[in-house]
Amino acid sequence: MRFIDLATTIAPGPDLDITYRDHSEGAMAIESMFNVPSDLLRRGEGWAVEEFTRFSTHGSTHIDAPWHYNSQIQGQKSQTVDELPLEWFFSDGVVLPCHGG
């Protein structure tokens, strides 16, 4: 069996804005939240984080769960992506080489 990862990189673009916060900003956040000065942190660094300030449904690799289309199907609550059976996402497939040029 061979798995092909269809995921794409999440990067800023037309449907996606990201604010990057470096380790020094993370140290300031830790000091503010927990009153822990940066000199007590390893190398004076806090966590580096990315904040998604705009992330549309179609901004990355995704599937459209039934919930995307309707709140109910056949009188029952539609499934959200975390409720879909994992088996739905592993099956035989076809790879089409699509190269520009």
A tleap script that builds the chain and sets N, CA, C and O, in Angstrom:
source leaprc.protein.ff14SB
mol = sequence {
  NMET ARG PHE ILE ASP LEU ALA THR THR ILE
  ALA PRO GLY PRO ASP LEU ASP ILE THR TYR
  ARG ASP HIE SER GLU GLY ALA MET ALA ILE
  GLU SER MET PHE ASN VAL PRO SER ASP LEU
  LEU ARG ARG GLY GLU GLY TRP ALA VAL GLU
  GLU PHE THR ARG PHE SER THR HIE GLY SER
  THR HIE ILE ASP ALA PRO TRP HIE TYR ASN
  SER GLN ILE GLN GLY GLN LYS SER GLN THR
  VAL ASP GLU LEU PRO LEU GLU TRP PHE PHE
  SER ASP GLY VAL VAL LEU PRO CYS HIE GLY
  CGLY
}
set mol.1.N position { 0.844 -1.166 0.000 }
set mol.1.CA position { 0.000 0.000 0.000 }
set mol.1.C position { 0.899 1.240 0.000 }
set mol.1.O position { 1.932 1.268 0.669 }
set mol.2.N position { 0.504 2.238 -0.737 }
set mol.2.CA position { 1.250 3.497 -0.824 }
set mol.2.C position { 0.313 4.650 -0.510 }
set mol.2.O position { -0.784 4.729 -1.062 }
set mol.3.N position { 0.738 5.548 0.377 }
set mol.3.CA position { -0.050 6.725 0.704 }
set mol.3.C position { 0.538 7.928 -0.008 }
set mol.3.O position { 1.756 8.100 -0.061 }
set mol.4.N position { -0.325 8.747 -0.547 }
set mol.4.CA position { 0.090 9.993 -1.182 }
set mol.4.C position { -0.530 11.134 -0.390 }
set mol.4.O position { -1.753 11.234 -0.284 }
set mol.5.N position { 0.310 11.983 0.158 }
set mol.5.CA position { -0.146 13.110 0.962 }
set mol.5.C position { -0.596 14.238 0.030 }
set mol.5.O position { 0.207 14.770 -0.736 }
set mol.6.N position { -1.845 14.590 0.095 }
set mol.6.CA position { -2.402 15.638 -0.758 }
set mol.6.C position { -2.423 17.001 -0.082 }
set mol.6.O position { -2.937 17.968 -0.643 }
set mol.7.N position { -1.867 17.079 1.118 }
set mol.7.CA position { -1.883 18.334 1.866 }
set mol.7.C position { -1.027 19.393 1.180 }
set mol.7.O position { -0.079 19.081 0.459 }
set mol.8.N position { -1.379 20.635 1.419 }
set mol.8.CA position { -0.586 21.747 0.910 }
set mol.8.C position { -0.132 22.605 2.083 }
set mol.8.O position { -0.693 22.532 3.176 }
set mol.9.N position { 0.868 23.400 1.845 }
set mol.9.CA position { 1.385 24.295 2.867 }
set mol.9.C position { 0.388 25.410 3.145 }
set mol.9.O position { -0.207 25.971 2.225 }
set mol.10.N position { 0.217 25.721 4.408 }
set mol.10.CA position { -0.626 26.850 4.779 }
set mol.10.C position { 0.267 28.081 4.746 }
set mol.10.O position { 1.208 28.200 5.531 }
set mol.11.N position { -0.033 28.985 3.840 }
set mol.11.CA position { 0.799 30.178 3.653 }
set mol.11.C position { -0.097 31.363 3.304 }
set mol.11.O position { -1.181 31.180 2.749 }
set mol.12.N position { 0.348 32.574 3.624 }
set mol.12.CA position { -0.458 33.749 3.277 }
set mol.12.C position { -0.788 33.788 1.789 }
set mol.12.O position { 0.041 33.430 0.952 }
set mol.13.N position { -1.974 34.213 1.475 }
set mol.13.CA position { -2.416 34.293 0.087 }
set mol.13.C position { -3.750 35.012 0.007 }
set mol.13.O position { -4.160 35.672 0.962 }
set mol.14.N position { -4.435 34.887 -1.135 }
set mol.14.CA position { -5.696 35.617 -1.339 }
set mol.14.C position { -6.775 35.303 -0.294 }
set mol.14.O position { -7.584 36.171 0.035 }
set mol.15.N position { -6.791 34.067 0.232 }
set mol.15.CA position { -7.822 33.668 1.193 }
set mol.15.C position { -7.278 33.499 2.603 }
set mol.15.O position { -7.973 32.972 3.471 }
set mol.16.N position { -6.036 33.939 2.848 }
set mol.16.CA position { -5.399 33.607 4.112 }
set mol.16.C position { -4.423 34.689 4.562 }
set mol.16.O position { -3.514 35.065 3.823 }
set mol.17.N position { -4.623 35.184 5.781 }
set mol.17.CA position { -3.689 36.131 6.391 }
set mol.17.C position { -3.150 35.508 7.671 }
set mol.17.O position { -3.911 34.944 8.457 }
set mol.18.N position { -1.848 35.607 7.881 }
set mol.18.CA position { -1.207 35.063 9.073 }
set mol.18.C position { -0.352 36.154 9.703 }
set mol.18.O position { 0.388 36.852 9.011 }
set mol.19.N position { -0.458 36.294 11.012 }
set mol.19.CA position { 0.433 37.161 11.758 }
set mol.19.C position { 1.418 36.268 12.491 }
set mol.19.O position { 1.016 35.393 13.259 }
set mol.20.N position { 2.710 36.484 12.256 }
set mol.20.CA position { 3.754 35.682 12.894 }
set mol.20.C position { 4.286 36.434 14.107 }
set mol.20.O position { 4.592 37.623 14.018 }
set mol.21.N position { 4.394 35.749 15.234 }
set mol.21.CA position { 4.950 36.328 16.452 }
set mol.21.C position { 6.188 35.509 16.832 }
set mol.21.O position { 6.116 34.290 16.983 }
set mol.22.N position { 7.327 36.201 16.983 }
set mol.22.CA position { 8.586 35.496 17.234 }
set mol.22.C position { 8.778 35.195 18.724 }
set mol.22.O position { 7.921 35.506 19.551 }
set mol.23.N position { 9.918 34.585 19.043 }
set mol.23.CA position { 10.202 34.151 20.411 }
set mol.23.C position { 10.271 35.308 21.407 }
set mol.23.O position { 9.893 35.150 22.568 }
set mol.24.N position { 10.747 36.458 20.963 }
set mol.24.CA position { 10.803 37.599 21.894 }
set mol.24.C position { 9.396 38.081 22.236 }
set mol.24.O position { 9.132 38.449 23.381 }
set mol.25.N position { 8.495 38.084 21.262 }
set mol.25.CA position { 7.102 38.441 21.541 }
set mol.25.C position { 6.456 37.399 22.448 }
set mol.25.O position { 5.640 37.727 23.309 }
set mol.26.N position { 6.835 36.130 22.241 }
set mol.26.CA position { 6.331 35.060 23.111 }
set mol.26.C position { 6.797 35.235 24.536 }
set mol.26.O position { 6.040 34.968 25.470 }
set mol.27.N position { 8.043 35.684 24.726 }
set mol.27.CA position { 8.559 35.937 26.070 }
set mol.27.C position { 7.765 37.050 26.741 }
set mol.27.O position { 7.454 36.973 27.929 }
set mol.28.N position { 7.441 38.080 25.975 }
set mol.28.CA position { 6.638 39.174 26.535 }
set mol.28.C position { 5.236 38.679 26.921 }
set mol.28.O position { 4.683 39.095 27.939 }
set mol.29.N position { 4.678 37.801 26.110 }
set mol.29.CA position { 3.352 37.251 26.415 }
set mol.29.C position { 3.400 36.411 27.688 }
set mol.29.O position { 2.494 36.490 28.518 }
set mol.30.N position { 4.453 35.607 27.846 }
set mol.30.CA position { 4.594 34.781 29.057 }
set mol.30.C position { 4.727 35.668 30.291 }
set mol.30.O position { 4.125 35.398 31.330 }
set mol.31.N position { 5.517 36.719 30.167 }
set mol.31.CA position { 5.674 37.631 31.301 }
set mol.31.C position { 4.339 38.280 31.653 }
set mol.31.O position { 4.000 38.409 32.829 }
set mol.32.N position { 3.589 38.685 30.644 }
set mol.32.CA position { 2.298 39.332 30.876 }
set mol.32.C position { 1.279 38.363 31.480 }
set mol.32.O position { 0.544 38.722 32.400 }
set mol.33.N position { 1.238 37.139 30.960 }
set mol.33.CA position { 0.229 36.162 31.385 }
set mol.33.C position { 0.557 35.513 32.732 }
set mol.33.O position { -0.330 35.301 33.559 }
set mol.34.N position { 1.854 35.198 32.946 }
set mol.34.CA position { 2.236 34.401 34.105 }
set mol.34.C position { 3.182 35.115 35.074 }
set mol.34.O position { 3.596 34.549 36.085 }
set mol.35.N position { 3.518 36.369 34.746 }
set mol.35.CA position { 4.443 37.141 35.569 }
set mol.35.C position { 5.797 36.433 35.712 }
set mol.35.O position { 6.416 36.456 36.776 }
set mol.36.N position { 6.237 35.813 34.631 }
set mol.36.CA position { 7.536 35.135 34.592 }
set mol.36.C position { 8.459 35.966 33.703 }
set mol.36.O position { 8.213 36.079 32.502 }
set mol.37.N position { 9.510 36.546 34.268 }
set mol.37.CA position { 10.403 37.371 33.458 }
set mol.37.C position { 11.199 36.536 32.463 }
set mol.37.O position { 11.493 35.366 32.707 }
set mol.38.N position { 11.539 37.156 31.344 }
set mol.38.CA position { 12.214 36.432 30.265 }
set mol.38.C position { 13.563 35.861 30.674 }
set mol.38.O position { 14.013 34.888 30.070 }
set mol.39.N position { 14.238 36.440 31.697 }
set mol.39.CA position { 15.534 35.889 32.093 }
set mol.39.C position { 15.404 34.522 32.761 }
set mol.39.O position { 16.409 33.844 32.974 }
set mol.40.N position { 14.175 34.108 33.095 }
set mol.40.CA position { 13.949 32.762 33.630 }
set mol.40.C position { 13.617 31.752 32.523 }
set mol.40.O position { 13.526 30.552 32.780 }
set mol.41.N position { 13.441 32.239 31.313 }
set mol.41.CA position { 13.128 31.359 30.183 }
set mol.41.C position { 14.421 30.928 29.496 }
set mol.41.O position { 15.391 31.686 29.467 }
set mol.42.N position { 14.440 29.747 28.958 }
set mol.42.CA position { 15.622 29.259 28.250 }
set mol.42.C position { 15.955 30.225 27.118 }
set mol.42.O position { 15.120 30.496 26.255 }
set mol.43.N position { 17.166 30.735 27.128 }
set mol.43.CA position { 17.658 31.695 26.146 }
set mol.43.C position { 16.798 32.959 26.101 }
set mol.43.O position { 16.877 33.726 25.141 }
set mol.44.N position { 15.981 33.180 27.129 }
set mol.44.CA position { 15.127 34.360 27.181 }
set mol.44.C position { 13.996 34.340 26.173 }
set mol.44.O position { 13.391 35.369 25.869 }
set mol.45.N position { 13.718 33.140 25.657 }
set mol.45.CA position { 12.724 33.023 24.584 }
set mol.45.C position { 11.414 32.427 25.084 }
set mol.45.O position { 11.401 31.529 25.926 }
set mol.46.N position { 10.327 32.942 24.552 }
set mol.46.CA position { 9.011 32.355 24.757 }
set mol.46.C position { 8.631 31.557 23.521 }
set mol.46.O position { 9.481 31.223 22.695 }
set mol.47.N position { 7.363 31.262 23.407 }
set mol.47.CA position { 6.901 30.489 22.250 }
set mol.47.C position { 6.763 31.385 21.017 }
set mol.47.O position { 6.427 32.564 21.126 }
set mol.48.N position { 7.020 30.821 19.875 }
set mol.48.CA position { 6.741 31.481 18.591 }
set mol.48.C position { 5.381 30.962 18.131 }
set mol.48.O position { 5.120 29.760 18.185 }
set mol.49.N position { 4.528 31.857 17.683 }
set mol.49.CA position { 3.177 31.453 17.286 }
set mol.49.C position { 2.782 32.096 15.969 }
set mol.49.O position { 3.329 33.120 15.560 }
set mol.50.N position { 1.834 31.477 15.333 }
set mol.50.CA position { 1.225 32.022 14.131 }
set mol.50.C position { -0.251 32.223 14.439 }
set mol.50.O position { -0.914 31.316 14.940 }
set mol.51.N position { -0.759 33.397 14.142 }
set mol.51.CA position { -2.172 33.689 14.348 }
set mol.51.C position { -2.826 33.836 12.979 }
set mol.51.O position { -2.448 34.690 12.178 }
set mol.52.N position { -3.801 32.996 12.736 }
set mol.52.CA position { -4.537 33.075 11.479 }
set mol.52.C position { -5.590 34.159 11.630 }
set mol.52.O position { -6.592 33.965 12.319 }
set mol.53.N position { -5.372 35.286 10.996 }
set mol.53.CA position { -6.292 36.408 11.122 }
set mol.53.C position { -7.392 36.362 10.064 }
set mol.53.O position { -8.417 37.027 10.210 }
set mol.54.N position { -7.193 35.597 9.022 }
set mol.54.CA position { -8.227 35.337 8.012 }
set mol.54.C position { -7.907 33.986 7.408 }
set mol.54.O position { -6.822 33.784 6.864 }
set mol.55.N position { -8.847 33.062 7.500 }
set mol.55.CA position { -8.616 31.695 7.019 }
set mol.55.C position { -9.922 31.184 6.446 }
set mol.55.O position { -10.790 30.723 7.186 }
set mol.56.N position { -10.066 31.261 5.144 }
set mol.56.CA position { -11.337 30.854 4.540 }
set mol.56.C position { -11.421 29.339 4.425 }
set mol.56.O position { -10.414 28.637 4.518 }
set mol.57.N position { -12.613 28.858 4.226 }
set mol.57.CA position { -12.841 27.423 4.076 }
set mol.57.C position { -11.969 26.838 2.974 }
set mol.57.O position { -11.474 25.718 3.100 }
set mol.58.N position { -11.782 27.583 1.908 }
set mol.58.CA position { -11.018 27.071 0.780 }
set mol.58.C position { -9.573 27.568 0.771 }
set mol.58.O position { -8.925 27.576 -0.276 }
set mol.59.N position { -9.067 27.982 1.933 }
set mol.59.CA position { -7.711 28.506 2.032 }
set mol.59.C position { -6.630 27.449 2.122 }
set mol.59.O position { -5.445 27.780 2.104 }
set mol.60.N position { -7.011 26.182 2.220 }
set mol.60.CA position { -6.020 25.109 2.306 }
set mol.60.C position { -6.666 23.805 1.833 }
set mol.60.O position { -7.823 23.782 1.413 }
set mol.61.N position { -5.902 22.741 1.912 }
set mol.61.CA position { -6.445 21.428 1.592 }
set mol.61.C position { -7.592 21.145 2.565 }
set mol.61.O position { -7.456 21.368 3.768 }
set mol.62.N position { -8.694 20.666 2.057 }
set mol.62.CA position { -9.836 20.425 2.923 }
set mol.62.C position { -10.816 19.467 2.272 }
set mol.62.O position { -10.681 19.106 1.103 }
set mol.63.N position { -11.788 19.073 3.043 }
set mol.63.CA position { -12.946 18.363 2.493 }
set mol.63.C position { -14.177 19.164 2.896 }
set mol.63.O position { -14.142 19.931 3.858 }
set mol.64.N position { -15.223 18.988 2.183 }
set mol.64.CA position { -16.489 19.619 2.545 }
set mol.64.C position { -17.353 18.565 3.230 }
set mol.64.O position { -17.906 17.677 2.581 }
set mol.65.N position { -17.457 18.678 4.539 }
set mol.65.CA position { -18.324 17.775 5.297 }
set mol.65.C position { -19.775 18.101 4.977 }
set mol.65.O position { -20.073 19.209 4.529 }
set mol.66.N position { -20.686 17.152 5.199 }
set mol.66.CA position { -22.102 17.436 4.937 }
set mol.66.C position { -22.590 18.715 5.617 }
set mol.66.O position { -23.426 19.424 5.057 }
set mol.67.N position { -22.083 19.023 6.821 }
set mol.67.CA position { -22.472 20.232 7.547 }
set mol.67.C position { -22.219 21.492 6.734 }
set mol.67.O position { -22.918 22.490 6.908 }
set mol.68.N position { -21.235 21.460 5.852 }
set mol.68.CA position { -20.895 22.615 5.012 }
set mol.68.C position { -22.091 23.032 4.155 }
set mol.68.O position { -22.268 24.214 3.859 }
set mol.69.N position { -22.900 22.066 3.764 }
set mol.69.CA position { -23.995 22.331 2.838 }
set mol.69.C position { -25.339 22.537 3.518 }
set mol.69.O position { -26.111 23.401 3.102 }
set mol.70.N position { -25.630 21.770 4.545 }
set mol.70.CA position { -26.921 21.857 5.228 }
set mol.70.C position { -26.772 21.451 6.682 }
set mol.70.O position { -25.919 20.628 7.014 }
set mol.71.N position { -27.595 22.021 7.554 }
set mol.71.CA position { -27.544 21.675 8.977 }
set mol.71.C position { -28.184 20.321 9.256 }
set mol.71.O position { -27.894 19.686 10.270 }
set mol.72.N position { -29.069 19.876 8.337 }
set mol.72.CA position { -29.724 18.580 8.500 }
set mol.72.C position { -29.765 17.848 7.170 }
set mol.72.O position { -29.863 18.455 6.103 }
set mol.73.N position { -29.688 16.531 7.262 }
set mol.73.CA position { -29.870 15.662 6.094 }
set mol.73.C position { -30.829 14.560 6.507 }
set mol.73.O position { -30.594 13.871 7.499 }
set mol.74.N position { -31.897 14.391 5.761 }
set mol.74.CA position { -32.933 13.403 6.047 }
set mol.74.C position { -33.415 13.498 7.498 }
set mol.74.O position { -33.604 12.485 8.170 }
set mol.75.N position { -33.611 14.742 7.969 }
set mol.75.CA position { -34.146 14.963 9.303 }
set mol.75.C position { -33.142 14.796 10.437 }
set mol.75.O position { -33.506 14.960 11.601 }
set mol.76.N position { -31.901 14.476 10.130 }
set mol.76.CA position { -30.869 14.289 11.144 }
set mol.76.C position { -29.817 15.391 11.018 }
set mol.76.O position { -29.599 15.923 9.930 }
set mol.77.N position { -29.167 15.730 12.132 }
set mol.77.CA position { -28.082 16.705 12.103 }
set mol.77.C position { -26.990 16.224 11.150 }
set mol.77.O position { -26.582 15.065 11.208 }
set mol.78.N position { -26.524 17.097 10.288 }
set mol.78.CA position { -25.458 16.750 9.348 }
set mol.78.C position { -24.156 16.542 10.095 }
set mol.78.O position { -23.922 17.148 11.140 }
set mol.79.N position { -23.313 15.680 9.552 }
set mol.79.CA position { -22.014 15.401 10.173 }
set mol.79.C position { -21.032 16.535 9.910 }
set mol.79.O position { -20.971 17.082 8.809 }
set mol.80.N position { -20.260 16.878 10.949 }
set mol.80.CA position { -19.145 17.801 10.804 }
set mol.80.C position { -17.908 16.983 10.453 }
set mol.80.O position { -17.935 15.756 10.547 }
set mol.81.N position { -16.836 17.636 10.054 }
set mol.81.CA position { -15.654 16.921 9.578 }
set mol.81.C position { -15.102 15.960 10.625 }
set mol.81.O position { -14.615 14.886 10.270 }
set mol.82.N position { -15.165 16.317 11.894 }
set mol.82.CA position { -14.636 15.437 12.939 }
set mol.82.C position { -15.540 14.244 13.224 }
set mol.82.O position { -15.153 13.341 13.965 }
set mol.83.N position { -16.723 14.229 12.653 }
set mol.83.CA position { -17.653 13.117 12.846 }
set mol.83.C position { -17.645 12.126 11.681 }
set mol.83.O position { -18.293 11.083 11.758 }
set mol.84.N position { -16.931 12.434 10.617 }
set mol.84.CA position { -16.897 11.550 9.450 }
set mol.84.C position { -16.012 10.345 9.729 }
set mol.84.O position { -14.985 10.477 10.394 }
set mol.85.N position { -16.394 9.171 9.232 }
set mol.85.CA position { -15.582 7.971 9.455 }
set mol.85.C position { -14.215 8.097 8.784 }
set mol.85.O position { -14.121 8.482 7.618 }
set mol.86.N position { -13.162 7.774 9.523 }
set mol.86.CA position { -11.806 7.863 8.994 }
set mol.86.C position { -11.631 6.989 7.746 }
set mol.86.O position { -10.847 7.328 6.860 }
set mol.87.N position { -12.342 5.888 7.676 }
set mol.87.CA position { -12.236 4.980 6.529 }
set mol.87.C position { -12.597 5.660 5.210 }
set mol.87.O position { -12.137 5.235 4.150 }
set mol.88.N position { -13.406 6.700 5.264 }
set mol.88.CA position { -13.785 7.415 4.046 }
set mol.88.C position { -12.572 8.040 3.360 }
set mol.88.O position { -12.624 8.348 2.170 }
set mol.89.N position { -11.497 8.227 4.093 }
set mol.89.CA position { -10.365 8.988 3.576 }
set mol.89.C position { -9.179 8.122 3.182 }
set mol.89.O position { -8.114 8.641 2.846 }
set mol.90.N position { -9.356 6.806 3.221 }
set mol.90.CA position { -8.313 5.876 2.797 }
set mol.90.C position { -8.944 4.887 1.839 }
set mol.90.O position { -9.792 4.085 2.229 }
set mol.91.N position { -8.524 4.948 0.579 }
set mol.91.CA position { -9.105 4.060 -0.416 }
set mol.91.C position { -8.211 4.055 -1.637 }
set mol.91.O position { -7.241 4.809 -1.719 }
set mol.92.N position { -8.543 3.208 -2.569 }
set mol.92.CA position { -7.829 3.208 -3.839 }
set mol.92.C position { -8.050 4.554 -4.515 }
set mol.92.O position { -9.102 5.172 -4.352 }
set mol.93.N position { -7.097 4.987 -5.244 }
set mol.93.CA position { -7.222 6.273 -5.911 }
set mol.93.C position { -6.494 6.275 -7.232 }
set mol.93.O position { -5.829 5.307 -7.600 }
set mol.94.N position { -6.630 7.362 -7.927 }
set mol.94.CA position { -5.974 7.572 -9.203 }
set mol.94.C position { -5.172 8.860 -9.097 }
set mol.94.O position { -5.682 9.875 -8.624 }
set mol.95.N position { -3.938 8.821 -9.529 }
set mol.95.CA position { -3.101 10.015 -9.539 }
set mol.95.C position { -3.012 10.513 -10.976 }
set mol.95.O position { -2.616 9.775 -11.878 }
set mol.96.N position { -3.380 11.763 -11.175 }
set mol.96.CA position { -3.292 12.378 -12.492 }
set mol.96.C position { -2.144 13.384 -12.480 }
set mol.96.O position { -2.221 14.394 -11.780 }
set mol.97.N position { -1.105 13.129 -13.227 }
set mol.97.CA position { 0.005 14.105 -13.254 }
set mol.97.C position { -0.407 15.344 -14.038 }
set mol.97.O position { -0.617 15.285 -15.250 }
set mol.98.N position { -0.517 16.445 -13.344 }
set mol.98.CA position { -0.914 17.700 -13.981 }
set mol.98.C position { 0.231 18.672 -13.813 }
set mol.98.O position { 0.429 19.242 -12.740 }
set mol.99.N position { 0.969 18.851 -14.861 }
set mol.99.CA position { 2.130 19.744 -14.832 }
set mol.99.C position { 1.886 20.908 -15.763 }
set mol.99.O position { 1.409 20.742 -16.886 }
set mol.100.N position { 2.227 22.107 -15.272 }
set mol.100.CA position { 2.071 23.282 -16.119 }
set mol.100.C position { 3.143 23.312 -17.205 }
set mol.100.O position { 4.179 22.655 -17.104 }
set mol.101.N position { 2.872 24.067 -18.209 }
set mol.101.CA position { 3.907 24.250 -19.219 }
set mol.101.C position { 3.480 23.901 -20.515 }
set mol.101.O position { 4.252 24.005 -21.468 }
savepdb mol mol.pdb
quit
